[in-house]
Amino acid sequence: MNSNESLFEKVKEYIANLKSTTLEEKTEYTDREYLSILFNNLKPNSDITIQHEPKRSKKGFGSPDYVIRVNKSIVGYIEVKRIEQNLDETLKSDQIKKYKELSDNIILTNYIEFILIRSKEVIEREVLIFKSDLEKPKPTVSDTKINSVIDVFRNFFSTAPQRIKNIEELASFLSYRARMLKELIEKNLELSIFSKKTNTLVSTYNVLKENIYSNNFSINEFSDSIAQTITYGVFIARLNNKENIKISFNNIKEFIPSNFSLIRDILNLINDIGVNREYNSLKWILEEIINVVNSIDAELIFNEFSFTRTTLISKDPYLYFYEDFLAKYDANLRKAKGVYYTPSPVVNFIVSSLQKVLKKEFKLELGFATRDQVTVLDFATGTGTFLLEVIKAILDKITEKSGKRPEYIDNHILKNIYGFEYLMAPYAVAHLKLSQYLKEVCNVDFDNERTRLQVFLTNTLDITKIPDQKGLAGFFPAISEENELTNEVKHKEILVILGNPPYSTGSKNNNEYILNLMKKYKEIEGKSIKEKALISLNDDYAKFIRFAESKFEKPEEGLLGVITNNGYLDNITFRGMRYHLLKTFDEIYILNLHGNIRKKEKTDDGSIDENVFDIQTGVAIAIFIKFKEKEKKNKLASVYYKSIKGKREEKYEFLNKNNIYSITLEKLECSPPNYFFIKKDLSSEDIYSKGISLNYIFNEYSVGVKTHKDKIAIDYTEENLLNKLNDFANLKEEDARNKYGIEKDSRDWKLAKAQEFLKSTNIDKNYVKQIQYRPFDSRFIYYSKNKGVVSIPLYKTMKHILEIENNIGIVATRFLSSNNFCHVLATSNIIEMGLISNRTSEAGYIFPLYIKEDQGVFSVIKENFKKDEKDNKDIFREFINTKYSKIFTPEEILGYIYAVLYSNIYRTRFIEFLKIDFPKIIFVDSVEIFEKLSRLGTSIINAHLLKDNLEIDRSIGEHTIKINQNKNKVIEKILYKEDTKELYYNPTCCFNNVSKEVYEYEIGSYQIIKNYLKYRKGKKLNIDEIEHLEKVIKVIHFTIKVQKEIDKIISTLKEFNE
């Protein structure tokens, strides 16, 4: 650095230059040249380079104004604002927050004030000269101020390049930069498409969208894929850079193995970004990614990412790294895509089980290493964890000492072991991981043109060929080549298929090929399954299993090993799938690992059952075997089952030590009509089967209203709803999306059409109806007969509730995915589909007591009991009138039904049957017992309708403010104190005398009182809401009391206890 005296002069020169234009004339860039001169004068040596980035686009995305490097490594940023800018406001901005994530060394300035940010905190702040002083003819600046500013820069420039010393740091540093790269690619691509530009980025997007993703590839998804793939491409280059040469835009492809052809093609983008000015907004963040990779400690690279030298507990450092990266990069995206990579104990169990089957049942002594007979496909490769374990199993049989490994690698591992992966980033990681393993353990040279992993970027569930191979080959030759090879494999016979397919009911895989295959899962013995909704079968994992199964229908033998969502084991919607699997295979082994958080599964000792993944859905391992030998073939497969519950680590230990032949399994009787793949207690079937199902008691019923946009169509008050809809209807479409968080339209709900509908109705309050939204939580909905802001109004059924005064509907579920049945509620309002459960499979159905029939110009109100479809005969009413010597009213019958459904004995004893269809009501023979139960059930109905003529304890649930000076009734934190029976919703306000049983009481999936408060968190309770909650607490207390009375009667009845 120049002498201190010289520096003082340079700073004074800078101040003089600032005075050369008036404050009114200055823009953000007027004095930028003088500022650059100052920075270069203050830098301590020539090793430091200060790069001034070009002006950012008006869209507001781009790099910091200055990037500071030491020997090509980035060490800090300088961000410059207009001279009048308040830097306190800038410090709070998203822009600075983002820069803080990228660098621990930042200067923020507005030309006259300099702020040093270190480790996300302001550590120094100095004002060189006040703005008002610049207007003076001869401003004086004290030496102290000048010296303080010099010290700020001395501190700033003294920062050394950061070395990354562990995998966690690397994942964290790369994930944030990759996320920023994604955002910038998305903005750049949107702008290019809007401007109708045809550049490399647009061309790459179009090629991938049309040829890999069947035009089902959004700009957001593309940006995500490319950002991750580029990041991993840079990382691959670093791993292959043994000479420790600095990676740059110019040399990156030199370090990518020649046979990673698709990754090399994608990395052509890096060259373009490096030289093309239109990508300046991307260049700086890509430089950041390269800088991070160049900053990795060499020891980390060659030890932590070594399969033989790593100190990680996981012996798969790439999986460990990618999981950590993905969690930090975008946890929500990971969830939406169903991207959860398989823990090694699960992989070990599946691969070792398949190895045993190959040796024991298929008589292949070398198992996976039988090179002339065994072909393997991982149909959802992910990061290649399953394929790595298969390769290890092969190499375990073919030792290095045998001298045969090179031939087995060339003619078996690189020829007969296949992988399909749909997402670009894990595809890149799989190539990286498998190549590094073979390179490290077997010295395989992946720069040899003939050395190629058979892992392909493709959609397993789509067999569409790319139509224009010639045009594609010119721009993206690797995709053209991969598509040809992929299609060969998709039509080839495979002996073993394995993997962990994605779980997603929102599957986008709806091409003709897979939908035709899935038709078999919707029938049994050629007869269609009559279900109103088979949405669960749309889940990707079911489609992947169907794909695999189809590969084994013609060959004489085959083997499938998977871990998937365990819903197909007993969900009634999957009975056709189970039947078809029983027909295709000869033996099926199920290891149910449970772990369903939503079901609140428990172990035998009452502790929480943990999932082997970080997901809420329960999972199961399944091994499906098809034998060649006729003596082993069965009309329907033999199914063997074992259930494992407990802590995650306990499950891992079990899986690591076992395979399907080392554990005790129970043979299941998979009988019609449901063919369950799970052990069920059906001992009470004879008793339960004598009951009558709700859909055979009531004639008209339907699932609840579905809005698809509750935040628009529903609100707490009529006034709030109308105000919101007025605002929403009159906003521009883009503004409405931004304000109300509506990213995408759905098939049944379009924003523009909703706005058009609202305007056509003039936002008329006559459309506002009360809706039972959650248990004891009614709200207001803008409701019409046809689609409006409500996508599925179901008016045909709901009109009976709306148009018949004091009509009652009983709400229940058809299917139950949880282990407790408490899914019943009476209401006098129309209902929302999620009224009694937030689980899609537990949708609420409403059965009105009365219906309105039009007869010419008149309408007649009739009881809604089952009629014969042929002759319109009153089937259920005839049954009741014949069974009993007394004629019961519809209300009395409903009271009896409600009593049965609220019996805890009934709910527990018949739980297995309540899971698979509408509840069946068992009718007692005795008129006297019928009447007793009817009265008790009617009393609960009246309580649930919040009628005032209840005999309830007034001391229960009274609202109290503990400190009179603080009467704030805002819901903050919900806290229940069991010892004092107090339920607090903020430090001073509570409800008294609330028993634990009442507080924890559930209807469906909702803990009633807690949920009511939780929905309103941050809101102030008004007097109506307080008195409503007081009443609800009393009603729950009353319900529990009457339930015990009902059980006292039912426990003695032969009809329920034979």
N, C-alpha and C positions, 0 to 999 in steps of 0.2 A: 504494500500500500504506500501511497505517497506520504510524505511527512505530514504531521498534524497541521502544521502551518499552511502547507499547500492545500490540504483538504478544506481548511477553513475558507480559503480563497475560492475554491471550487464551489462550495456551498453558497457563498456570497454571490458568486457569478450566477448561480442557479436562481437565486432570489431576484437578481437584477433582470434576468431573462423573463421571469414570471411577470415583471412589471411592464414588459414591452407591449402587452395588450391589456385593454381594460377588462374589468370583470364581466361587463355586459357582452363583450366580444368572445369570451372564452367558451369553448365546448370541451367535451371530455378529452379531445385529441389535440387541442391547440398547442399545449405545452408538452406534448408527449416526447418530442425530440429532446427538449431540455432535460426532461426527467431521465431519459435513456442515458444521456451524457453523464448526469449525476450518478446514476447507478454504476456505470462503468468506471467512473472516477473513484467511487467508494469501494469497489471490489478489491480484495487484498492481493490477488495474484492472477496471472494469465491462465491458470488452470480452470478458472471459473469463466463460463460463458453465459451471457445473458441474452436470451432469445425473446424478441418482441413479437408476439403473435399478431396476425392481421386482424382488422376489424371483424367483429362478430356479425352474424346476420341479424336482421331485425326480429327474427323469431326468438332471439334471446338464448340460443344455445351455442356453446363453444368453449374454448379454453380460457384459462386465466390470461391476463394481459402479458405477463412475463413468466418465462420458465427458466429457472436457474439450474445450471448443470456444473458438475465437477467431473472432469474426465468422462464426459458423455452420460454420467449418471445424474438423474434429476435429484436435486436437494431442496428445492423450495419453489414457491410461487410468489409473484407480486400482482395484486389486483388493484387497478386504478379506477377511481370514480371522479365525477365532475367536482370542481373546486367548491361548489356550494352544497355538495352532498353531505347529509348528516350521517357520519360513519357509525353512530350507535344503531341507527336503523339498518344499515347495511350488515352489521355484525349478526343481526337476527334473521337475515334473508336465507332462503333456501340455497342460493348460489354459494354463499360462504359456508353454510353447513356441509354442502357437497365437497367443497375444496378442503375442509377440515378432515373429511374422511380420507381424502387422497394424500394429504401431506401434513406432517407435524411442524412445518416451518413455512409460515405465510406472513407476508407484509400486506397490509391494507392501507391505501393512501388516497387522499383527495388532493395531492400536490403540496399541501401545507401541513397536514397532520400525518403521522406515520405510526401504525399500530403493528406490533409484532405478536403473532399468534403462535404459540408453541404448545403441542400436545392438546390442541382444541381450546386452550385458554389464552386470554390476553395477558402477556407477561410484561410488555413495555408499551408505553403510549406517550408520544412526544409531539407537541405542536411546535413547528419550526417558526411560523409567523402567522399572525391572525389575519383573516381576510381584510379586516378594516385597515390594517397597517399597509397592505398592498396599495391602497388608494392614496397613501401619503406620498409627497414628493421624494422624501428621503427617509424611508423606514429604517429603524435601527433594530438589529437583532442581536441579542446578547450572545457572548461567546458560550455561555452555559447552555443555551438552547441548541446552538450549533453542535456543541460537543455531545449533547444528549442524543441528537439525531444520528451523529456519526457512530455512537455506541450501539444504537439500535441496529444499524447495518453491520457493524463489526460482529455483533452477536448473531445476526441473521446469516452472514456469510461464513461463519465459523462451523456451521453444521456439516458434519461429515455424511457421506452417502450411507443409508441404512442397510445393514446386512440382515437378511432373513435367515433365522437359525433353526426354525422348526416347521413342521407341516401345518400346524394350526395357524401360525403367522402367515404362511404362504397362502393358505385357503382364504384367510380373511382379507389379505391385501388384494388378491386376484379377484375375489368375488365382488367386491365393491366396484372395482374398475370395470369388470365385465358388465355389471349392471348399468353403469354409466354409458359404456359403449353401446349396450342394447338401446338405451333411451335415445342416444344420438343417431344411431343407425335408423331407428324408427322415424325420427323427425326428418332426417335427410331423405329417406325413401319416400315418405309421404309428400315432401316438398317436390321431389323429382317427378313422382307420378302426377301430382297436381299440375306441374309445369310441363308435363308430357315430354320429359327428357328420356333419352334412351342411353343410359350409361351402364357400367359394369354391375353396379348394385341392383339396378332395375332388371337387367338381363338375368342375373343370378336368381333373383326372386322369382321371376317368371318361369325359369327353367325348373327350379325346385318345385314350385307350386304345381306346374302342369305335369311333371314327370315322376315325381316321388310322392307327392301329397294329394294327387287327384283333384287339384283345384280347391282343396279344403285346407288352405294355409293362409292365415291372416298375416298382415304386415307385422303385427305384434309378435306372432309366433315365429315368423322368419327372422325378425330382429333378435329375438331371444336365441334361436338356434345358431345364427351366424356369430353373435357375440361370444357365446360359449365355445363354439368350434374354433374361432380365431384365437381365443384365450388358450385353449388346449393345444392348438397348433403351435403357438409360441412356446408353450411349455414342452411339447414334444421336441421342438428344435433344441431347447436348452438341454434336455436329457441326452440327446444324441451328440452334443457338443463337448466332446472329451477334451478338446484343447483349451477350453475356457475362453474362447473367442467371444467378444461382445456380439450379441444378436442385434441385427439392425433390419430396417426395411429391405435393404439390398441383398442380405445374405441368408435370410431366414429359410428359404427353400433348400439351400445347400444341406441343411441339417434334418430335413424330413426324408425318411427312407423312400426310395423311388417307388416301392410297391404300396405306399399309402397314397395311391393316385387320386382318390376323391378328395382327401384332405389337402393334397397339393393343389388340386384345381381350385378349391375354395380359398386357399391362401393366396391365390392370384390377386384377390381383393387387396391384400396388404401392399402389394407392389403399386396398385392403382392409387391407394390412399396415400402412399408415400410421395407420389409424383404429381398427382392430379389436384389442382387448386380447388376444385369444387368439393373435395373431401377434407378441406382444412378443419372443418368442425369436428371431424373424426380423428384426424391425425394426432392431435395432442394426447387424447386418451389412449390411443393405441401405443404411442410412445411411452405412456405411463405403464402400460402392461409389459412392454418390452423392458422397461427400466426395472420393474419388480423382478422379472425373471432373471435379468442380468445381476440383480442384487442378492441372488440366492447363494448362500454359503456352499462351496463346492462339496464339503463333507456331507452336508444335508442331502445334496443330489445323489451322491454315489453310495451313501449308507442308508439313509431313511427310506429312499425309494428303491432299495435293493430287497429282493425276496429272501436272500440268504443272510443279509447283514442288518436288516431293520431291527430297531429296538422297540417297535410298536407291538402292543399286545396282539393286534390284528396282523396276521401274516400276509395280508393283502393291502399293502400301503396305498395302492391306487384307489381301491374302494373306500378306504378310510378317508383319504384326501378328498375324493369326489363327494362323499356324503357330507363332509364338513363344508366343502365349497358350496354345495347346492343349498344346504340349510341357511347359509349366510346370504347367498345370491338371491333366492326368492323362495321362502318357505311356502307361500301361498300357491305359487306356480307348481311347486313340487306336489302339493296336495291335489291341485286341480288335474294334473296329468297322471296322478296315481303312481308317481315315480318314487318308489321306495326300494332300495337295493337290498338284496337278500343277505341276511346274516350268514356267516360261514357255517355255523352248526347246522342250519337248515339245509344248506347246499351239501354239506358232508353226508347228512342222513339220506337225502334223495339219491345222490350219486353212489354212495356205498350200497344202498338198497338195489339200485338198478344194476350195479356191478355183480351183486350176489345173484340176482335173477338171471342175468346173462350166463353166469357160470353154472348155477344149479339147475335152472329150468330149461334154458336154451342150449345147455351142454357146450358152451363156448368157454374153454378152459382159461383163455387169456382175457375174458371179459371185454372191456372196451378196446383192448389192444388187439383184438382179432381183426386184422386189417382187411381180409378179403370179404368179410361178412357184416361187419358192424359199420353203420353210418349213423351219425348223431346230429341232431338239429336242436339248438336252443332257439325257440321261436319268439323269444322276447329277451334278447341277449343282454340288454342293459350295459353294464361295464365289463361283461365277460366273466363274471364270477363262476357260473356253472361250467362254462367251457374250460376255464382254467383248472377246475377240479377234475374234469374229465381228462384233460391233458396230463395232469399229475398222476391219475390212475393208470394211464397208458404207460407213462415213463417209469412208474413203479414196477411194472411188469417187465419192461425192456430196459434193463440196467445199462449204465455206461460201459461196464466191463464186457457186456455181451458183444459190443462192437456193432450192434444192429440199429442203434438209435438214429443215425442219419437217414437210413432207408425208411424207418418207421415215421420219422418226421416228414420226409418228402412225400411218401406214398400213402400215408394214413392221416396223420394229424393235419397236414396242409392239403389233403385231398378229400377226406371223408368226414371231417368235423366242421359243421356249418353253424352260422349264426345269422339271425335276422334282427335288425334293430331299426326302429322308426325315428328315434330322436337323434339328432346329429352329434350332440355333445357326448352322450354315453357311447355312441358308435366310435367316436374318436378315442375315448378313454379305453374302450375294449381293445382297439388296435394297439394302443400304447402299452396296455398292461400285458396282453398276450405276447406281443413281440418282445417286450423287455424280459419277460420270463424265459422265453425260448432262447433269447440272445444270451441271458446271464447263465442259465442252467445248461444249455446245449450248444452255445456258440453259433446260433443260427444267424446267417447274414441276410438281413431284409433289404439290402441294396441289390441283391441278386434278383434279376427280373423274374426268375421262375419261382421265387420264394414269396408266396402270397397267402395271407390268411383268408379263409373262406367266410368272412364276416361281411354282411352286405347291409347297406342302407336301403331299407325297403319296408313297405307295409305288409306284414305277414298275411293280413286278411284281404289283400287285394291282388288278383292275378292279372290285372290289366297290363298289357304290353305297351311300351312307349311307341307311338305311331311313327314319328319322324326320326329314325335313328341317324340318318345322314346329317341333318341339320344340327342335331344335338351333339354329334361326335365332333363337329367343328368347334363348338363353343365350350362344351363340357364333356370331353371324351370319357372321363372316368365314370360318369353317370350312365352313359350309353353302354359302356362295357359291363358295369355292375348290373344293369337291368337285364342284359342278355344272360349273364351267369345266374342271376337270381331266378329268372324264369325257368331255367334248366333245373335248379334245385327244387323249386316249387312243384314241378311235375315229376320229380324223381321219387322212387321208393326210399323211405327212411325207416330204419329199424328202431331207433330210439329217439324220442322227442322229450325234451325236458325244459323247465324254466319257471319263471315267476311272471305271469302275464299281468298287465295293468288291470286295476279294478276301477271301473268308471261307468256308472249308469247313464251318464251323458255321452255315451259313445258316439263318435262321428263316423264310425265304420259301418256305413249303410249302403255299400255297393251291392250290385245284383248278385255277385258270387257268394258273399257271406250270408246275405239275407236268404238266398235259396237254401244254403246249407242249414240255416237256423230253423227252417220250416219243420224239420224232423223233430226238433225239441218242443214243438207246439202241437204234437199229436201223440197218441198212444194206440198202437195196433191200427194205424190208419185213420183213427177218429180224432178230429180236431178237439183240442182242449178248449172248452167254453169258458174263457175268462174275459172279463171286461178290460182288464189291464194286465198286459204281460211285460210291463216296463222293466222288471228285474232281469228278464231274459235278454234285454238290450245291453247288459253289462259286458264290457270288453272281455273279462275273464271267461265268460260263458262262450263267447265267440272264438276265443283262442282254443279252448278245449274242443269246441266243435271242429275247428280247422284240423287240430291234431287227430281227432277221432276219424275224420274223413280220410286222412292219410293211411289209416289202418283198415279201412273197410274192404279193400280188394286184396291186399297182401295176406298171406297165411298167418303171419305172426307180427307182433309189434309190442312196443313198450313205451308207456307214457308216465313221466314223473313230474308232478307240479306241486307248487304251493299256491293257494288262491284264497280268496274270500270264501268262508265256509257256509255262506248262505244257501248254496245249492244242495247242501246235505239234507235239509229238512223243510226249506221253503216250498209251500205247496205249488207255487208257480213253476217250479223247476221239476215237477214230477215227470213231465215228458222227457226232459234231459236225462234224468236218472234212469228212466226206462230204456232210453236209446243206448246209454252207456252200458247198461246191463246186457243188452242184446249184442253189442259190438265186442265186448271184452269177456274173458272167461274168469278172471279173478281181479278183484279190486280191494286194495288195502287203504284204509282211511286212518290217518292219525290226526284227530281233531285237537288242535292247539288252542282253541277258544280265544280268549282275550278281547271279547267284545265289550268295549267301554260303555256303549249305550245301553247294553243289556244289564250292566252292573253285575257281571258274572263274578261269582265267589268260589273259593276253594272249599273243600269239605270242612276246614276248620274256621270258615267264615272270613278269611282274609281276602284281599282283592286279587283277582286273577289277572296276571299281566300279559300283555301281547308281546310276541317276539319281534314285532315291528313297532315303530312309533306311529301307529295308526289306531283308530277307534274300532275298526271292523275286525271281527273274529276271523281267524284263518285256519286252514287245514292242509296237511300234506296228503296227496293221493298218489298211489302207484296203480296204474291200470295195465293188465297183462292180457295179451291175446296169444294163445298157444297154437302151434302148428298141429300137434298130435291130437287125433280125434278123441282119444280116451280122456283127454283133459278138457274137452269142450263141453260147455253147458248151454242149455236153452237160455237161461239167464245167469249172469255171472254170480259166483260166490263172493260175498262181501264180508271183509274182516275189519273190525273196528276197535279203535282204542282212543280213549279220551285222556288228555293231559292238561291239568290245571296247576297253577302255582306261579312262583316268581319267574321273571324272565331268565335269570341266570340258571335257575333249576331246570328250566326247559332246555336251555342251551347245553347244559351238562348231559342231560338225558339224550339229546340228539347227537352229540359228539360221540357218545359211547355205544350207540345202537344203530340197527337197521331193521327192516320189517321181519327178518327171521330171528332176531334176538329178543323180541318182545312178545308178550302174551296178548293176543288179540281175541276178540269175541266175534263169532260168526253171527251175522244178522239175518233175520228173515225179512227180505225186501219184498213185501207182498203188495198187491194192488189194494186200493187205487192209487196210493201215493208213493210206494217204493222208497221209503225213507232210507237214507244212508247214515242213520244215526240210531242209537239205542233209545227207544221210547217206552215209557210205562203205559201200555194200553190195556191194563188189567180192568179198568173201569168202563171199557168200551160197551159192554152189554147194557150197563145201566144208562150211560149217556146216549146211546143210539136210540133209546126209546123217546128221547126228547124231540121237540119240533124246532127247527131252525128259525131264526127271526125272519129270514126271507121267505119262509113258508107260513109264517103267521101274518105278516103284513104284505099287502099287495103292491103298494107303490113305495119306493125308497130310492135314494141315490146318495152318492158321495157328496161331500160338502162343496160349497162354492170355491173356485180357484181363481184368484186375481192375477197371478204371476207378477204383480207389482203392488204388494200390500202397502208400501210406503206412499203410493199415489192414491189408491182406491179406498183406503181405510184410515180413520183417525179416531182420537179419543172423544172428540166432541163434534157435534154437527157444524158449529161455527168454524172450528179449525179446518174441518174437511172442506167446506165450501170456499173458504179463503184460499186454501192451498190449491184447489182445483181451478179457481179463477186465475191465480197466478200462473199455474202450470199451462193452462190452455192458451194463454196469450203470450207465452215466451216463444222465441225462435227455437227451432228444433234442437240445435246445438247447445243453446243456452239452457234449455230444459234438461237435456242430458247431463250437462255439467252440474247444474244446481241440485238435481234430484238423484244424481249418481246412477243414471241409467246408461250402462255401457252398450248393451246390445238389445235388440228386439228379439222376441221368440216367435215360434210358429203361430202362437195364439194371441200374441200381444204386440202391437206395433204402435210406437209412440205417436207418429203422425196421425194414425187413425183414431187413437184415443183423444188427441187434441181436437180433431175434426168432430168426433162424437160429442164432446163436451160443449163445443161451440153451438152445435145443432140443438142442444137441449137448453142453452142459455144458463147452464149451471143451476138448474131448478131444484129447490130444496125438496120438492115432492119425490125426487129420485133417492133421497137419503133415507136409508132404512137402518134399523138396529140389527147388528149381527153378533151372534155368539162367537167371539174370536178365540177365547181360551176359557177354561173352566172358571165360572164366576167372574168373567171379564168380558163384558159386552162392549162393543164399540159401534162406530157408524160407518156405513159403506154407501158409495154412490152406485146404486144397483138398478139394472134395467133387464128387460126380458131377453134381449139379445146382447151380443158382445158390445161393450163400450169401453169403460176403464176396467171392467171385470172380464177376464178372458173366457171363463167357463161359468156362466150364471146358473145353469141347471134349473131354469124357471119351472119346467114341467113339474118338478117335485116341490120346489121352494114356494110356489104360488099357494100351496095348501096351508103353509105356515103364515104367509103374508095376508091371505084373504079370509081366513077363518079365525074369528076372534077367539082368543084364549085356547087355541089349538095347542097341543103338546106334541113334541117329537122326542123319541128316544134315540140317542146317538150311541152307536157301538162300532167296533172295528170288525173287519172280516178276517184279517190276518194279524198275527201277533209275533213280533220279532223279539220282544222282551220276555223275561221269565216270570213275570207277574201279571195277572189279569186284573186290571182296575179301570178298564176302558169303557165306561158306561156313564152317560149323563143325560138328564132330562132338560129340555129347553122349550121355550115358547118363541124363540127367534130363529131366523134362518142361520145356517152355520157355515163357518169356514172349514175347509178340508182338514186343516191341522188343529181343529178344536181340541181333540183329546190326545194328540201325539204329534211331535215334530218329525217323526220317522215316516218316510214316504209309504212304507209297507203297512203302516198302521193308520191309514186315512180314515177319517170319521164318516160313517154313513148315518143318515137321518131317516127314521121311520115315523112318519106322521100318524097320529091316532085317527084323525079324520081327514077326508079328502072331499074336494068340491067337484062334482060332476055336472057338466053342462047337458041339459035336456031341452033342446030347442031354445026358446027365449028365456027359459028359467035355468037356474042352477040349484042343485040339491046337495046338501052336506050328508055324507055317509061315513060309516066306520070303515077304516082302511084295513080290512082283514082279507086274507087270501081268497082269491076266486079261481075256479077252474078256467083255464085259458080257452077251453073248447066251448063249454056251455054257460060260462059266467056264473056257475053255481058257487055259493058261499061255503067253501070247503072248511075253513077254520071255524067260522061261526057254528056250522053244523057239528063239528067235532066237540066244541065247548058245550053246546046245548044238549048233545047226546050224552056226554060224559057226566054232566052234573044235573042234579034234579032241580036246580035253580038257574034262572036266566041272569047272567052277570052282565053288567054294563061294560062298555069299552074301557071306562076309567078303572073299574074293578079288575078287569083282566090285565090292564097295563100295570096296576099296582102290584099284582101277583108276579108278573114278569120282572118288574124292577126289584122286588124282594129277592127273587132267585138270583138275579144278576149281582146283587149286593151281598150275597151270602159268601163269607170267606171260606166256608167249607166247600161250597160249589166251586169257587174260583181256584182253590188249591187242588181238589180232587180231580178236576177235569181239565187241568191246565194244558195237557198235551193236545187235547181236542180243540180247546179254545184258541190254540196257536194256528190252526189250519183252516178254519172256516167260521162263518157267523155262529155265535153262541146258540146252542140248542136249549130249549126250556123244557124241563121235566115237570109234568103236571101231576099233582097228587090226586089220589082217588077221593079223599075226604072233602066234602063241601066245607065243613067247619075249619079244617086246616087251610084250605084255599082262602077262606075269608080272613082268617087271622093273618096269613102272610100278605094278603092283598092290602089289609089295613096298614100293616107295617111298611110295605112298599110305597103305598100312597103317601104316607107321612114323610118318607124320604123325598119323594117327588115334589111334594109341596115345599119342603125345606129347600130343595135345589132350585125351585122356581122363586125362592126368596119371598114366599107369602108370609104375611104378618101374623097369621093365626097359629103360630107354633108355640108349644110349651117348651121353652128353652131357658136355660140358666142365664139370667141377665148379668151376672157378675163376671162372666167369661168374656175375655177379649176387649175389655174397656180401654179406651185410649187415654194416655196420661202424658203430661209434660212435666218432667221432673224438676226443671229449674224455670220458675216463672219469668225470670228476666230474659230468658232466651226462648222465644216461642217459634223459632224457625222450624217449619215442618217439611223441610227439604229432605228427600231420601238420599242418604249418603252411603253408609255402610250397614248392611243387614247383619245383625248380631243376635243370636238366640242364647239366652242364659237359662240353662236347664234347672239350676238350683233354685232360681227365683221365679221361673216360668214367665220371664219377661222377654218380649220380642222388640228389640230396638231397631230403628231404621236411621237414626242419627244419635249422637251422644246424649240428647236430652228428651227425645220422644220415643215412646214405646207403647205396646199393647200388653196389658196385664193378664195374668191367669191363663196363659196359653200353654197347655200341656205339650210335651214333646211329641206325643202321638198326633195331636192336632197340627202342630207346626210341620211335621214331616209327612202329613197325609197327602197322598197323590191320587189324582185322577189321570189315567193314561201316563204319559211321560212327564207330566208337570207336577211339581211340588207346589200346591196351589198358592199358599200365602207368600212363599218366597218368590215365586214367579211373578205374582201380581206386583210386588214391590220392585223386583228387579227390572221389569219392563219400564217402570217409571223412575228409574234412578236418575238423580239430578233434577227431578221435578218437585215442586211443592205440592203436597197432598192438600186438596181442598176438603171442605166439610162433607161433601157428598161421598168422596172417596174414603174418608176416615170412617164414616158411619157404615158404608158398604162393607169395608174390611171387618169392622166390629161384628157385623151381622154374619159374614162368611165364617169367621172364627167360631161363632156360636153354632152355625149350621153344621160345620164339620164335626164339632163336639157331639151334636145331636145325631148325626149320621153314624158315628162310631158306636154310640150307645144303642141305636136301633139295629145296627148290623149284628151286635151281640145277641139281641133278642131273636133275630131271625135265625141265627146259627143254633140257638138253644132249641128251636123247633125243628130245624132241618136235621140236626144230629140224631133225632129220634125216628126219622121217617124211613120206611123201608124203600120207598121209591128212589131215595138218594144213597142208600147204604146197603143194598143187597149184596 
